[in-house]
Amino acid sequence: MKHITLLLFLLLPNLASANKLTRISIPERDLLNLEFERQAALIVERLGSGDIVGNGGGLIEQNFMSAYYNIQSAIQVCLNSYGCVDTEQERLLLREINQVYIEKINQERPILFVSEDIAGDFFKSEDDQTARIAKTGFSPETKIFVNLQEATLIANNIPAMLGILVHELGHQAGVASHSFLDQLGAKVRNLWEDNLSIYRIEMKREELDVQLFASELNYTTSKIQYTYKDETKSINPLIFNKIECGDDEIVYGFNLSNGHWDRPHQVQTRTRLRLNFWIDIYCQAIDGEIRSEQRDLNITFNFNSFNRNRPILRTIRARIN
């Protein structure tokens, strides 16, 4: 173990100080992963089986997982957007990160969430004692560990989480330089922010937030989710279930725009909130040709509230006209 620590001490200053894309050789990756897995095993042991089973139930965890499942969309939109990345080197690395994500599709719990009392100094390094939000190894089979205390600063910030995950998956692709990955993650994050709309409405001191990422590039499907009472869920499946294309066609995707709330409708203890969008539906024929169809979409949130109690979300319905 002393030999590993000494070699890491010699390697890491060169890796951490690099301002350009620095790739790690296979022997170096094996060595760094060995030390990472040793540290990670201690964390998993401290978590215990019960904590691992329940890992990911809070708002931070839900939003990080939502960001993780949107990685491929974020990368594709960046690659298709003029000015998102400047060099072929960045484009190549984004494709490699996408491939790492694909390799991890069947990985159980690709992200583990850890409190600082369990992590100890895990999120700190010899060169920088400032705790990091996330940490991972240098190959796809390693997990991403997220520092719950530091992540509270971005608890409801999906774009920031996307930037962090691009950074960590870049390490898993074998890239050492933090600064290069920081810049690449920031570019993906900024583009997502530029195409993000938030529709927020307050009801008896409770906020309902609907976040929409929408881009018309190459028929990219919009991503829409809501957050209410520290619970985040995607609305995409509900919309897909309502979309119909013609015979011998499949649903390729959809894009949402022009979102706006109706005035809340309340009858006794029931409240209805309706969010309206223009929806462009993309249908693909057998020969691969894609046609678009313009319709209207209504998303209705139905609440129950009794006396002065906070409203309870009962149902969400989607309708396409």
Secondary structure, 3 states (H helix, E strand, C coil): CHHHHHHHHHHHHHHHHCCCCCECCHHHHHHHHHHHHHHHHHHHHHHHHHHHHCCCCCHHHHHHHHHHHCHHHHHHHHHHCCCCCCCHHHHHHHHHHHHHHHHCCCCCCCEEEECHHHHCCCCCCCCCCCCCCEECCCCCCCCEEEEHHHHHHHCCCHHHHHHHHHHHHHHHCCECCHHHHHHHHHHHHHHHHHCEEEEEEEECCEEEEEEEECCCHHHCCCEEEEEECCEEEECHHHHHCCCCCCCCEEEEEEEEEEEEECCCEEECCEEEEEEEEEEEEEEEECCCCEEEEEEEEEEEEEEECCCCCCCEEEEEEEEEC
